[in-house]
Amino acid sequence: MNSPAFSPNKESSPQSSARTISQSCLTAYPFVTWQRDYDGTGMGQGHYRIDCYAAAKEDFAERAGLVQRDRLFADEQLTEIFRCLRDRLNSERELTYEQEKLIEKTTSQIEYIVPDIQDRAEQAKGMAQELNM
């Protein structure tokens, strides 16, 4: 897919930045997020992120309750989802127009979040074939 159906705006959400942290850790400053104590009078349990503003933003979003950790996918999970969706698109079974467009949009989103997803999917497929032999 050369032209992705998913085109996020310049402001990235915590969900999209969660998977692109390693690409944006290029600053020379340490970042820290703090958690308030029960009374709200002090702070503790600082999470330090050296040279990685994106990781600090993700940590803040999770700790502030803006993003639920269990609603995020790891790259390995996204790879398997992507691989299954691509296999489904390439299968002989009929899809409705809506199903096909939804799968294409979803794979485009995953390609945006994990730029090397094609390579990861091929590696995962190769490893699965080796295990089945």
N, C-alpha and C positions, 0 to 999 in steps of 0.2 A: 504494500500500500504506500504509494508515494505521497498522496495528499490526504492527511488524516482528517477524518470527519470531526474530530475533537480538537478544538482550538481554544485553549484557555486564555484568559486575559493575562496581562503582565503581572497583576497582583496574584500571587499564588496563595491558595488556601492551605491550611495545615495538612489536609489530606494529600494534596499534590506535592507539597514540600517534603512530606514524610519519606517518600521514596527517592528524592533527588538530593538528599543531604550530602553525599560524598562529592557531588559535582559542585556544590556551592560553598564548600568549606575552604575559602581562599583568603579570609581576612587575617590580620595579624593581631587580633585582640581576643582576650578571654571574655566569655560571657557566663553569667550565672543566673539561675532562677532560684527563688527562695519560696519557702512554704511558711505561711503565718502559723503561729501557735493557736491553741484552742481559744484563748481570750482575745486574740487579735492584737495583742500588745507587743508582740515580739516576732522575730523570724528565726528560722532554723532550717536545717536539712537542705543546705544549698547544693544544687546540682551544677557543677562547673563544666563548661564546654570550652575547651581551649581551641581557638581559631575556627570556630564553627557556629556562626550565627543561625544557620538554618536548623541545626540540631537544638540550639537553645530555644528557638521559636516553637519547634515541635514539642519539646519538653514543657514549655510554658503552656501551650494549648492543652496538653494532656493533664497537667497538674491543676490547671484552672478549671477543668471540666468542660472545656470547649470542644474537645475531641475525645471520644472514648477509645481507649487502646484496642479493645476487642473489635472495633469497627475498621481497623487498619489491617492490610495484608502485608506480609513479608514478601520480598522479591521472589522467593521460592514458591510461595503460594500463587502469586501473580503469574509466574512462569507456567505452572501447571494449568491454571485457569485459561491462560492464553493458548496453550497447546491444545487443550480440549476444545476450545471454541474454534480454533483453526481447523482441527480435524472434523468438527461438525459441519463447518462451511464447505469442506471438501468432500463430504460423504455423499452417497447416492440418495439418501433420504430427502424427501421434499421439505422445504421450509416455506413458511408464508413470507410475503414481502416484508412484513413488520418484523418477523423473527430475524430474517437475514440482515436488515438494517440495524437492528438492535445489537446483534452479534458483531457486525462491522464497527459500529460506534464503540462498543466495549473493547474490542481489540485495539482500536485506535487510541483509546484512553490509556490502555496498558502500555502500548508502544511509546506514548508520550512520557509516562511515569518511569518506565524502565527502558531506556534507549537501546540497550543491547538484548532485548527480549527475544529477537529472532535467534540469535546465537544460543541463548540459554535454553530455548525451547528445543532446538536441534540437539543440544547436549543431553537434555533430559530424555528426549525420545531415543537417542542412541543408547543411553544407560538402561532404559526400560527394555529395549530390544535385547541387550546383552544379558539382562537378568532372566529373560524368558527363554534363552537358549539352553 
